[in-house]
Amino acid sequence: MVGRIKKILYYAKLFMFGTFLDKRSAVVRKEAFDENDDLMLLLFGDYLGIPNPISYYMLELLPYVASDMDAWERRIQNRKMILAEKAAQFDFD
Amino acid sequence: MYRRYTFFGGKGGTGKTTCAASYALSLARRGVRTLVVSTDPAHSLADAIGSPIGSEVVEVEKNLWALEIDAELEAKKYMESIQQQMLHIVSAAIVEEIKRQLRIAYLSPGAEEAAIFDRFIDLMEEAGDKYDVIVFDTAPTGHTLRLLTLPEVLEVWIDHLIKKRTKAMDLMRLAARYEKELQEKLKDDPIFNILSRRRDRFQRAKDLLTDHGNSVFHFVLNAEKMPILETERAIKLLKEFDIKVGSVVVNRIIPPEAGAFFEKRREAQDGYLKTIEERFGVYGVVRIPMLESDIQGVTQLESLSESIKEVEGL
């Protein structure tokens, strides 16, 4: 009996999460990623040709962001559809 | 009264190294544990002292140690430590990519400067119980001023970065509110930690450099037009960054007994000496005569130490 209630509660929670929370947190997450992309631009802009006064000191961050480096470079260099991107972020359906 | 961190700076070729070395020697002879450090990429300290000096501290004589900071070596060490660290964090596939980027950065402008600066701050912080005084023989003016004003400039920049990272992480945490696993991962942010460690370091460097009771910057110049102008500009900049200016050392003054050949030069020099007195009199002017031969080796440095001692006057 208790097990069944638990199960029902669990599914209810998942349902609520999927319907209301997940969408919202996706927006927030997108915003967070954008913010991080900007930060990366400030940190490693010199790889794209933007001079950086402290690129030397930023090297020690490299190991922590290396795995994201490639994807980031692609994203930054391909920012042609910023409007569409922003619109998609707010999910008008 | 001597200060814990004494800098000698000025235009190239005016005799900074000689002054720094002989000042360090005079301190050492008085029983003060002294380390003399050259931050000039083109080192000449070893020539002045007359014995080989490297990127490790060597004892020249009792109470006197010397060191030449090797920018290239420092930068290399830094890169290696990053590579070492990286092996624990990332997969082997990315290591090559990072190595490529490290090589690019290694060649980028400012890398050597930053490397020297790093070692320089290390020395200032560690020196505490080993040495009573560190005498810095700095590179020609422009280079050095950039070095000394680095913390002030970089702090603003890094502050901005930290703010940005904090915001991104806050948003991230907000998004991960319902995901325990991700939240755990976000708790300790290495990027934030590294950035704030850097900022603290710059802050400490700034505190040390602007501490008037502990740090002082002496200028070395010749009684000529260009060095006077350059010194004036440099003093203005140091004031702006709140670094204490000590004495102004006028080196290579032609003595009256130099003879008829130098008569004209001496007249011109007298004019410049007057200008120096007018412009820099408040800091205290120390005069050092031109000697018969170049100064080399400890015994000859000693002959200067009486006059160079006056830089402590103020």
Interface residues (C-beta under 8 A of the other chain):
Chain A: F17 L21 S25 A26 V28 R29 E31 A32 E35 N36 D38 L39 L42 L43 D46 Y47 P53 I54 S55 Y56 Y57 L59 E60 L61 L62 P63 Y64 V65 A66 S67 M69 D70
Chain B: A75 Y78 M79 I82 Q85 M86 I89 V90 S91 I94 E97 I98 Q101 L102 I104 A105 S108 G110 A111 A114 A115 V153 L154 W157 I158 H160 L161 K164 R165 K167 A168 M169 L171 M172 L174 A175 A176 R177 Y178 P190 I191 I194 L195 R198
